[in-house]
């Protein structure tokens, strides 16, 4: 289980799958669907950007394909509440796109996304962080992987 596909690409693939799922199952619709979906997508993007800003502030790598290059453990900002705010942001965005598209399979695909990211991205990252940072165990005892 090692990182293979960059998470932004995985997210784009799942957005495509969510939109494609409407060909299998009739989409749903409701009043204010588009603004609600956009609001959720923007919220997810805000979570993702806030996490990216922490990496920039700490001057550590944001590259998810080589987590061993991290120079500092991020434990401030959104990292106080979730160990993976960027992936949480991506998940929130997928939910928003699911609402925009009216895709009834959104929750199923979102669960698959979370499982994929957990096993093929987060777990390898966590192994690298555990090897690299002495305070990793203390941090993980206080902050959950997702929420």
Number of C-alpha atoms within 10 A of each C-alpha: 9 13 18 11 13 13 21 13 10 16 19 13 13 21 22 13 16 26 19 14 20 18 10 10 11 11 16 14 14 9 7 9 16 17 13 16 21 16 14 22 23 16 17 24 19 15 20 22 15 18 23 18 13 18 20 12 10 14 12 16 16 16 13 19 16 14 20 18 15 20 15 14 17 18 15 12 14 18 20 15 16 19 22 20 24 23 25 20 23 25 23 21 26 27 23 26 24 29 25 21 22 22 25 19 18 24 14 10 20 21 12 13 20 17 13 14 20 18 14 16 23 23 16 20 20 18 13 16 21 15 10 17 13 11 11 16 11 9 16 14 9 12 16 14 18 13 10
